[in-house]
Amino acid sequence: MFPTRTLFGQARLTLFTRVGCGLCDNAKKTVVQLNKRRPFEYIETYVDEPENKKWKDVYDFDVPVLHIQSVKEGLPMEATLSDARKLFHRMTEQEVEQLVDEAEK
């Protein structure tokens, strides 16, 4: 018997994005395609929304940004800067999957 990914942990992916951003649309497609093949929690955060001002202050000129975090008991539900692996601007499905693998170890 082999352990499943859920025994090791699962990844949470947070995409920081905005409306009308072509690179953001490409990043979304990449993440959605990967999510069809393997499970992970996926959240989109629109930096231009008032409740996301702290993320706009950080990523206003850098979107899309993808945070990949390990989901472990005791970690906050929201994205954080310090414990996330990050990809900026252009990303391939292979790059995202590699960081998901690392987060799930």
C-alpha positions in Angstrom: 0.0 0.0 0.0 1.3 3.4 -0.9 0.5 6.6 1.0 -1.7 9.1 -0.8 -1.0 12.8 -1.1 -3.6 13.6 1.5 -1.5 11.8 4.1 1.4 14.1 3.4 -0.7 17.3 3.2 -2.3 19.4 0.6 -1.4 22.6 -1.1 -3.3 25.9 -1.1 -2.8 28.1 -4.2 -3.7 31.7 -4.0 -3.6 33.7 -7.3 -3.4 37.5 -6.9 -5.0 38.9 -10.0 -7.1 41.7 -11.4 -9.7 42.2 -14.1 -8.4 43.0 -17.6 -5.0 41.4 -17.0 -4.0 39.1 -19.9 -1.1 37.5 -17.9 -3.6 36.9 -15.1 -6.0 35.1 -17.4 -3.1 32.9 -18.6 -2.1 32.1 -15.1 -5.7 31.2 -14.2 -5.9 28.8 -17.1 -2.6 27.2 -16.0 -3.8 26.6 -12.5 -7.2 25.4 -13.5 -5.6 22.9 -15.9 -3.4 21.5 -13.2 -6.3 21.4 -10.7 -8.1 19.1 -13.1 -5.3 16.5 -12.7 -4.6 16.8 -9.0 -6.5 18.2 -6.0 -5.5 21.4 -4.2 -7.3 24.3 -2.7 -7.5 27.3 -5.1 -8.4 30.9 -4.2 -8.4 33.9 -6.4 -7.7 37.3 -4.8 -8.5 40.4 -6.8 -6.0 43.1 -5.6 -8.2 46.0 -6.8 -11.1 45.1 -4.4 -11.1 47.3 -1.3 -10.9 44.4 1.2 -7.6 43.3 -0.5 -5.8 46.7 0.0 -2.9 45.0 1.8 -2.3 42.8 -1.2 -2.6 45.7 -3.6 0.1 47.5 -1.6 2.4 44.5 -2.1 1.5 43.2 -5.6 -0.1 46.2 -7.4 2.5 46.2 -10.3 3.4 42.5 -10.1 0.2 40.6 -10.8 -0.3 37.8 -11.5 1.4 36.3 -8.4 0.8 32.8 -7.3 1.3 31.8 -3.7 1.7 28.0 -3.0 1.5 27.1 0.6 1.3 23.8 2.5 -2.0 23.3 4.3 -1.2 22.1 7.7 -3.1 22.2 10.9 -2.6 25.5 12.7 -1.7 27.6 9.6 -4.0 30.5 8.9 -6.5 30.2 6.1 -5.4 33.4 4.4 -2.3 33.8 2.3 0.9 35.1 4.0 4.1 36.5 2.5 6.6 34.6 4.6 5.6 30.9 4.3 4.5 30.8 0.6 6.4 29.7 -2.4 5.8 32.3 -5.2 5.6 32.5 -8.9 5.3 35.8 -10.7 3.9 36.9 -14.1 4.4 34.0 -16.5 4.2 30.4 -15.2 4.0 27.0 -16.8 2.0 24.1 -15.5 5.2 22.2 -14.8 6.6 25.1 -12.7 3.4 25.2 -10.6 3.3 21.5 -10.2 6.9 21.4 -9.0 6.1 23.9 -6.3 2.9 22.1 -5.3 5.0 18.9 -4.9 7.4 20.7 -2.6 4.5 22.2 -0.6 2.9 18.8 -0.1 6.0 17.1 1.2 
